[in-house]
Amino acid sequence: MHFVIGGAWQGKLDYAKKAFDLKEEDIFRCTAEAEPDFSRPCLTHYEQYVLYCIRKGTQDYYNIPENCKVIIADDIFCGVVPIDEEIRLWREESGRALTAAAEKAETVTRVFCGLPKRLK
C-alpha cells in the first residue's frame, strides 16, 4: 500500500494519479456519512472515513483492506486545537490512524504545493 498525505488542495490526488497510474474510476472519495467502497484500489479523504467510524463507534479505520493500493489523506492534525469535542477527537484519532497507515505502507509521500517528498 502507498500512503500519500498533505494539506488540503496541495495536489495529492493529481500526484497519486500520475505516480500510480490511477484512473477516475479507481478512486473512491470517502465521506463522514458513508462506508467506503473498499473494492476500489484508491481511497482519498481517508480522514473522513475516520470521522465516519468515530460516529459509528468503531475503530475500523485501523483495518485497511489488502486491495487498497493507495490511501490519500488530508493533514488535519496541525494548528489550533478545536474546541468542539467531536472534532478534537477526530483530529486525535486521525493522527493515530494515519500513523498506523504509514507504518503499514510500502511508501509514504507528503505533497506540499504540488511537490512530492518521499518520507518512506
C-alpha positions as CSV (number, residue, x, y, z in Angstrom):
1,M,0.0,0.0,0.0
2,H,1.1,3.5,-0.8
3,F,0.2,6.4,1.5
4,V,0.0,10.0,0.4
5,I,-0.5,12.8,2.9
6,G,-0.6,16.6,2.8
7,G,-2.7,19.7,3.4
8,A,-6.0,20.3,1.6
9,W,-5.7,21.3,-2.0
10,Q,-1.9,20.6,-2.2
11,G,-2.0,18.3,-5.2
12,K,-2.1,14.9,-3.5
13,L,-4.7,13.3,-5.8
14,D,-3.0,14.7,-9.0
15,Y,0.3,13.3,-7.8
16,A,-1.2,9.9,-7.0
17,K,-3.0,9.6,-10.3
18,K,0.3,10.1,-12.1
19,A,2.6,8.1,-9.8
20,F,0.3,5.1,-9.5
21,D,-1.4,5.2,-12.9
22,L,-4.9,5.7,-11.4
23,K,-8.0,6.5,-13.4
24,E,-11.0,8.3,-12.0
25,E,-13.0,5.1,-11.7
26,D,-10.2,3.7,-9.5
27,I,-10.7,6.4,-6.8
28,F,-13.3,6.4,-4.0
29,R,-13.8,9.7,-2.2
30,C,-14.5,9.0,1.5
31,T,-17.1,11.0,3.4
32,A,-18.2,11.1,7.0
33,E,-21.6,9.8,6.0
34,A,-20.9,6.5,4.3
35,E,-18.9,3.3,4.3
36,P,-16.1,3.5,1.7
37,D,-16.1,1.3,-1.4
38,F,-13.1,-0.9,-0.5
39,S,-13.3,-2.6,-3.9
40,R,-11.5,0.4,-5.4
41,P,-7.7,0.5,-5.4
42,C,-7.5,4.1,-4.1
43,L,-9.3,5.8,-1.2
44,T,-9.0,9.6,-0.9
45,H,-10.0,11.7,2.1
46,Y,-9.3,8.8,4.4
47,E,-9.5,11.2,7.3
48,Q,-13.3,11.5,6.5
49,Y,-13.6,7.7,6.9
50,V,-12.0,8.1,10.4
51,L,-14.8,10.6,11.3
52,Y,-17.4,8.2,9.9
53,C,-16.0,5.4,12.1
54,I,-16.0,7.7,15.2
55,R,-19.6,8.5,14.6
56,K,-20.4,4.7,14.3
57,G,-18.4,4.0,17.5
58,T,-15.8,1.8,15.8
59,Q,-12.1,1.8,15.0
60,D,-12.4,0.1,11.7
61,Y,-10.1,2.6,10.1
62,Y,-7.1,0.6,11.5
63,N,-8.1,-2.3,9.2
64,I,-7.1,-1.3,5.7
65,P,-8.1,-4.0,3.2
66,E,-5.4,-5.6,1.1
67,N,-6.9,-4.5,-2.2
68,C,-6.5,-0.8,-1.2
69,K,-3.3,0.1,-3.0
70,V,-3.3,3.9,-2.4
71,I,-4.6,5.8,0.6
72,I,-4.7,9.6,0.4
73,A,-5.4,11.7,3.5
74,D,-5.6,15.4,4.4
75,D,-3.3,16.5,7.2
76,I,-5.9,17.8,9.8
77,F,-3.8,17.4,12.9
78,C,-1.8,20.7,12.9
79,G,-2.7,24.1,14.0
80,V,-5.2,25.3,16.7
81,V,-6.8,22.6,18.8
82,P,-10.6,22.6,18.1
83,I,-13.0,23.5,20.9
84,D,-15.6,21.0,19.7
85,E,-15.1,17.7,21.4
86,E,-16.0,15.5,18.4
87,I,-13.7,17.5,16.1
88,R,-10.9,17.3,18.6
89,L,-11.4,13.5,18.9
90,W,-11.5,13.2,15.1
91,R,-8.2,15.1,14.9
92,E,-6.5,12.9,17.5
93,E,-7.8,9.7,16.0
94,S,-6.9,10.8,12.5
95,G,-3.3,11.3,13.7
96,R,-3.2,7.8,15.3
97,A,-4.9,6.1,12.3
98,L,-2.6,7.8,9.7
99,T,0.4,6.9,11.8
100,A,-0.7,3.3,11.7
101,A,-1.2,3.5,7.9
102,A,2.2,5.0,7.5
103,E,3.7,2.1,9.5
104,K,2.0,-0.5,7.2
105,A,2.7,1.4,4.0
106,E,5.3,0.4,1.5
107,T,5.9,4.1,0.6
108,V,4.8,7.3,2.3
109,T,4.8,10.6,0.3
110,R,4.0,14.1,1.6
111,V,2.8,16.5,-1.0
112,F,3.1,20.2,-0.4
113,C,2.4,22.9,-3.1
114,G,2.2,20.0,-5.7
115,L,5.7,18.8,-4.8
116,P,6.1,15.3,-3.6
117,K,8.6,14.5,-0.8
118,R,9.1,10.8,-0.2
119,L,9.3,10.1,3.5
120,K,9.4,6.3,3.4
